[in-house]
Amino acid sequence: MSVMIDVTNAQKTFTMHLQSGIELPVVRGVNFQVDAGECVVLSGPSGAGKSSILKMIFANYRCGGGRVDIRHQGTLIDIATAEPRQILNVRRSTIGYVSQFLRAVPRVATIDVVAEPLIANGVTRAEANDRAGRALHRLNIAERFWQLPPATFSGGEQQRVNIARGFISDLPILLLDEPTASLDAANRAVVVGLIAGTKRKGTAIVAIVHDDEVRRQIADRIIDVTGFTAAA
């Protein structure tokens, strides 16, 4: 198996600029790898640093030290020190992120929100819309809603749109931050199936999941992040 993510001695500290520059350590000594076709679940109590680790892998947070190597087009790139243009390229073609909350341009139709990552990578609008429609159908978003903006939906419906958008591109790496938190049992089962199918295609997944049953179904390994929690 190819190593797709290699985190080595990564650490993160927040500087509280409005509080005399006080430094708040979050995580340190973060070390783990994720292979192609493997799902690693980060576990630990709220505030232990799970989301911070996920955001360091996606380069939303810059590391205060260490490395976060991402296999991008056959080459390992340290996303912690990459230039902004490199980061954008990695996000476009290698690494996807499903957060807890959908962020979409207001008044854009749901089907366009889901299709946008494909169109950005050169897929024709017709094919992108077809694939987006199939993804929305699988996640039980009725076709009569596809032309409405997601802002008009319930929280659970917005999360399903978010999941459809996140899974549609079949990227080599996928980060999932509580993808089933707002979903009922039927739609949780759909997401578990999506994750299983994505793993079979060789995608490396890092997930945060608080639902014990979902965690049991998707995890190949569970990493307790309390071992990485920095002392205040």
C-alpha positions, 0 to 999 in steps of 0.5 A, spaced: 500 500 500 502 507 498 502 511 504 498 517 502 499 521 508 505 521 513 504 526 519 511 527 522 512 530 529 507 536 527 504 541 532 500 547 533 500 553 537 495 558 537 497 565 538 492 570 542 493 576 539 488 580 543 490 577 550 498 580 550 500 574 545 499 569 549 500 562 546 495 556 547 498 550 545 493 545 542 497 539 539 504 536 539 508 530 537 503 528 532 505 522 528 501 517 524 500 515 516 494 513 512 495 508 506 491 508 500 484 504 501 485 505 509 480 509 513 483 512 520 479 515 525 481 520 530 478 519 537 478 523 543 474 528 547 472 535 545 478 539 545 483 534 544 485 537 537 482 532 532 479 538 528 486 541 528 489 535 526 484 535 520 485 542 518 493 541 518 492 536 513 488 540 509 492 546 510 487 550 513 492 551 519 499 552 518 503 547 523 508 550 528 513 545 526 514 538 523 511 535 517 505 533 513 506 530 507 501 529 502 502 524 496 500 528 490 501 526 483 506 521 485 510 525 489 510 527 497 509 534 498 510 537 505 503 541 505 505 544 512 511 548 508 507 548 501 506 555 497 499 557 496 499 555 489 501 548 491 496 548 496 490 550 491 493 545 486 493 539 491 486 541 494 483 541 487 486 534 484 488 530 491 485 532 497 477 533 499 474 535 505 467 534 508 466 539 514 460 539 519 457 545 515 456 547 508 459 553 505 456 555 499 455 561 495 448 564 496 442 563 491 446 558 487 442 552 486 444 545 489 446 541 483 451 547 481 454 547 488 455 539 488 457 539 481 462 545 482 468 541 484 468 537 477 467 543 473 473 546 476 477 540 474 475 540 467 469 536 467 463 538 462 457 541 465 452 536 462 457 530 465 458 534 472 450 535 473 449 528 471 454 525 476 451 531 481 444 528 480 446 521 481 449 523 488 444 527 490 439 522 489 443 517 493 443 521 499 435 522 498 435 529 496 429 529 491 430 532 484 424 537 485 429 541 490 435 541 486 434 548 483 433 551 490 439 553 494 441 549 500 440 555 504 433 553 504 434 546 507 434 543 513 441 542 517 440 534 515 439 536 508 445 541 508 449 536 510 447 531 505 449 536 500 455 537 503 457 530 503 455 529 495 459 535 494 465 532 498 465 525 495 463 527 488 470 528 485 473 521 487 480 524 490 485 520 492 485 523 499 478 525 503 478 528 510 471 527 514 469 532 520 463 529 523 460 527 516 454 523 519 452 528 525 446 531 523 443 525 519 438 520 521 439 512 521 437 511 514 442 516 511 448 514 516 447 508 512 448 511 506 454 515 508 457 508 511 456 505 504 459 511 500 465 511 505 466 503 504 466 504 496 471 510 496 475 505 500 475 500 495 477 505 490 483 506 494 482 513 497 485 514 504 480 517 509 481 521 515 475 521 519 472 524 526 466 520 528 463 521 535 457 515 533 460 509 536 456 504 531 459 508 525 466 508 527 466 501 528 463 500 521 468 505 517 475 505 521 481 500 519 484 504 525 483 508 531 488 513 533 487 516 540 489 524 539 490 525 547 497 522 546 498 528 542 495 533 546 499 539 548 500 541 555 497 548 557 
